[in-house]
Every structure is written in C-alpha cells, then in structure tokens.
Amino acid sequence: MISNSFQLIVKRTLAHWRLLSAVVIGVVLASTIMASSVIFFDALRDVALQRALSTHEASDIDVLVEAGQLPTNQETHRTIVDAMNGTIVSRFEPFLDRREYAVKTWTFFVDLPPEMVSPSECGCRTTIGLASGNADQLIECDCRRVAMMTLPDVDNRVQLIGDGRMPQVVLDTGSDEPLQIEGILDAASAELLGIKTGDIYPATPHWEDIHTRVNILVTGIYERVDPEADHWRIQNEAFGSRTNTLKFARFVVPEQTILGGLGPYFPNMGSDYAWWLDVDPTRIMASETGAIRNTIAATERELKAIVDGFLLRSDLPQVLSAFETDLFFNRLPMFIVLILIVLVVLYYVVTLASLLVDAQRSEVGLLRTRGATSRQILAVFVIEAGLLAGIAAVTGPFLAFLGVGFIG
C-alpha cells in the first residue's frame, strides 16, 4: 500500500506542482518565522547577560580558590592538585582564558636579634601591661616574617635589579648542617627589611619540627614587569598580607625547592595553595547560567569536605543569580509575544491545509470511484504532510539562523 501511495504522490506532485510549490514555500516560511523567534529571543538573553557581566570588573568575575595542605611533600601536592584539576578547574575549562596556581609555605619567624625600640614604635606588640612610668623603656620588637612561594612564569613576570640571578632548585640532602635555599625578593620588601642581593636571611619555624632553622640565600631583587596585570591576584590577594603591622619577606623559590627541599626538611610544615581561573565572560551563554551556579555550589561542598581551608572567591555566582532574577520578570512579555507568533503561524498553516484539501476535493472523489479505500487516501495525505513537515523542519531553522545572523 505504501509503494502505491508513493507512486500516487509522485504523479499528483507533478500534476499540481504550482500549488504544492506555494504550499511548500508557505510551510517553510512558517517554520522559519517560529525558529527565528526562538533564536532571536535567545540572542536577546545572551546580549542581556553580556551587558550584566560588563558592568563588573573582569577581576570580579574571575575565580580565586584558596586551600591548605599538610604536610608538604610530593604526594600531598599531587593529591591536592589532582583534586582541584578534577573538579573546579575541569568544570570551568570551557569558560577560561587562562588558569594557574601557586604554592606558599607557612610563615616563619626571622632568626635574627630583634630590634630594641620604644613600645609606641612596635606595631606588632601590645603595650598593655607596661607601666606608665616606663613609657620610654626599650622593648624587643620583631615584626619580621618570612615565607617562601612560587611564581608562575617567573622569567617573564619579573625583572631582576642589578647583577642578581634566578634561584636554583635546592633539595634536602639529609645533612646535619642547616638547609640553605635560594630565593629572590621584591624590591619593596627588600628596602623595608634592609635586604640586598647576596645576603643570607635565616628563618625559624613557628611550629615544632625536627629542624629549627633554614637559611635563604638572596640571589636577586626583582621588580614586577606589569604590576597591574590580573595574574598577580594570587600574590596580592591569596598570598598577600592581611595585616599592616607585620613586615613580610616573601621569597620566590622554585616549586621543587618547596616540595623536595623544605617539605622533607620540615615534615610538620603545611602549605597554602591558590588557583586563579581567568574567566572569559563572552564564553558564558544565558542558557548555562543555572548550570554554572549549581556547579560552583556543588564544587564548594565537595572540596570543603576533602580539602583543608578551602575558600572560593568570585562575584560570578551573585552576578548570574541577579541576571536570572531579572530574566524571570522580563521573560513573561517575551513568552506572550512568542505565543502570539506561534498562534498566527499555526492559523496560517491550518488555513493553507484547508484550502489545499478543498482544492483537491474532486480528486478525492475520483480516487474513490476508482476503488481507493479511505485508508489509502488518508495515507497519501499523511505522507505528503510528513514530507512537507520534514522539509520545513530541516530548512526552517537553518534559514532562521542565517536571517538572525544577517540582521545582527
């Protein structure tokens, strides 16, 4: 029956090609109009999202992740890096321009004699308990602190001053002598603490450990090549000083010096990790905002359970949440317009189908007089309608995409 129906459809198409051509064009235009409406409204949502994101600083949209790890060694390092790469980094990968991480050791005291100053000049020590009559008495004051950290792409981000050089990797050899590592220091800290190239700066841990001292050979003093660049966020925010009463010397050292040198030398030492994820707002589609917020929330819950001191800082969830709230109230007018467009198109298609059936009423009567059953006649019209729908479904969205793209 189907083969006979196809033969009849071919003959009818050749006989009524003008009428069917008009029907095909009308159905394709109807499909194009409906598809164009959906694509256009989606494009408006994306434009609104990009405008909402553009009102915020790019650094506010970026993601800054902080975490801690104890102890510091190659195994724990791989554990935390794999945990981060397998969760938040991989889930954000489609939206990122760049990503990088850095490591910083716990804070050390300076193993040098403290300065003798008056109580009012010591910003890191309280004066409570000192008698008023001893206001001019000198006290020991040591506000100096030391930490070692890594710096991604260090060769291109810093410029050494004078005849300094980049630090070399130093590993723990198990010697009885105090470990001596190499590091470079920023010019501002060097001036504040009176450190220069070639100095050996001793540090002692504030926690109990098997060793009590490490020496840092200052191989160079550096300045930042581009101090305002976004990639300094790890050093400025995650590893930056949270108090103005202490004087920090944050030496930049190779990563292997921390993992293979300081870690084994101080087996009770922990480290702080920070990841900077440079989010590209143009890669975020309006249809993905809910999934992104859910991903951030799920990742926070997951990593807080397995990583010490996990902290995620970004305005992206709040921005997307505010956008979804505004979109909810603006979606109703758009939805009403879309319904009206669909109703008009459907009315046009039904009217066109009715006219087509009326035009072929005599042909239906002729088929009945020649022995065609109602099922065979119905099959002919169903197959014709299916072919028209297939043509409209394939060409309509394609033409809509081209049309919306052409008008911008």
C-alpha angles and dihedrals in degrees: 000000000000093000091050090048092052091051090051091048091053092051092047092048092053091047096048101029094135094054094042091048090058090048093050092049091048094049092046091050091049091051091046092052093051093045091046091054093053094045092046094051090047089051090051089053091052091049091050091050093051090049091051091050093046091061089068130068114261090238090057090058093050120094121239116189125190127190140160133224133194128225110020115232142113094275097051089043092057090046096056095039092050090047092053096042091048094051126023098011095050092043092052095041095102090058100043132102095183139356133189142157138208137196130222129186126229115275120276131202119237112254095217132103110279123242120258109229139150115272093251091058096053107087097181099051128069120236094209111125096028113122116244090235091059096055090123094049113119118236135190110265124181114168093160121119133178134208134167121221141169125241120205115231089004095169092063099037103053136047119209118228118225121339098335126133138207116273120258127225113269121192131194109261097182092248121157090231118092112272114256117201132179127240145156125229133208116254096241093056092042091055093045093051098034095243123152138180112289096028120131109222115198121212134184127200120249090217131065113270141150092263127044105196143041126182123217117206107209103222095175150352116232143195125206114256093213108013094182096053117122093235090074090069092098092055095039101043112015096036098023125113116274093197135048095209096076130068110222128199107195107187118202109226134167115275092241090056088063096041100038101025115030095026097060091036091054103031092177094054121113130202138215121228129199132187124197115201112192103210118205105214092200090066093060114095123202090239090060101052095095092047091050093051091047090048092052093048093046092047092051092052092046097048096041087062095054106024125065118234095004113181128170119195122190139119090216097098092050092047093050092046092053090048092052090050092052091044091053092059093042095046096073096067090046091049092051091051091049091051091051091051092049092048092051092049093047091049089052093049094048091048091049091049091050091051090049092052092048090050090054097042092106090050091053090053090050091052090052093052089054094055103266113151125226089251092055093048091047091049090055093054093042092053091047091050091048092052091049091048091049092051091048093046092052101041101031099067091040092053090043091053092050093046096049090045091050094054090046 
